[in-house]
């Protein structure tokens, strides 16, 4: 799959310089950066999406402290 990416000038200069100095391709370094950080981005943005969906769906979360207090009150 081909992807087109427009980089800001400063990042483009840095990437060109790195590739020229090391003899590796710009594609190599872009893939390395994506592989290194994609998992981190998934964790951040997917958990945020789940939070938004839970809030929109009316789901309520409770801390374990809340649950402990509730069980103390449920003396039957």
C-alpha positions in Angstrom: 0.0 0.0 0.0 1.4 3.4 -0.9 0.9 6.4 1.4 1.6 10.0 0.6 2.8 12.1 3.5 3.6 15.8 3.5 6.1 16.6 6.1 6.7 20.1 7.6 9.9 21.6 6.2 12.0 21.1 9.4 11.1 17.4 9.6 11.8 17.0 5.9 15.3 18.6 6.3 16.1 16.4 9.3 14.9 13.2 7.5 16.9 14.1 4.4 20.0 14.8 6.4 19.7 11.6 8.3 19.2 9.5 5.2 22.1 11.2 3.4 24.5 10.8 6.3 23.7 7.2 6.9 23.1 5.9 3.4 19.6 4.6 4.3 16.4 5.6 2.7 13.9 8.1 4.0 11.3 5.3 3.8 13.5 3.2 6.1 13.5 5.8 8.8 9.8 6.6 8.4 8.9 2.9 8.8 11.2 2.6 11.8 9.5 5.6 13.5 6.0 4.2 12.8 6.9 0.8 14.0 8.5 2.2 17.2 5.6 4.5 18.1 2.4 3.0 16.6 1.7 0.9 19.7 2.0 3.9 22.0 -0.3 5.9 19.7 -2.8 3.0 19.7 -2.8 2.9 23.4 -3.4 6.6 23.8 -6.0 7.2 21.1 -7.9 3.9 21.3 -8.3 4.2 25.1 -9.5 7.8 24.6 -12.0 6.5 22.0 -13.3 3.9 24.3 -13.7 6.5 27.0 -15.7 8.7 24.7 -17.9 5.8 23.5 -18.5 4.7 27.1 -19.5 8.2 28.1 -21.8 8.6 25.1 -23.4 5.3 25.9 -24.1 6.3 29.4 -21.8 3.7 31.0 -20.6 4.6 34.4 -17.3 3.5 35.9 -16.5 3.3 39.6 -13.3 3.3 41.4 -12.5 0.3 43.6 -12.8 2.6 46.6 -16.4 3.4 45.5 -17.2 -0.3 45.2 -15.7 -1.0 48.6 -17.9 1.7 50.2 -21.0 0.3 48.5 -20.3 -3.2 49.7 -19.9 -1.9 53.3 -23.4 -0.4 53.0 -25.0 -3.5 51.6 -25.2 -5.3 54.9 -28.0 -7.9 54.7 
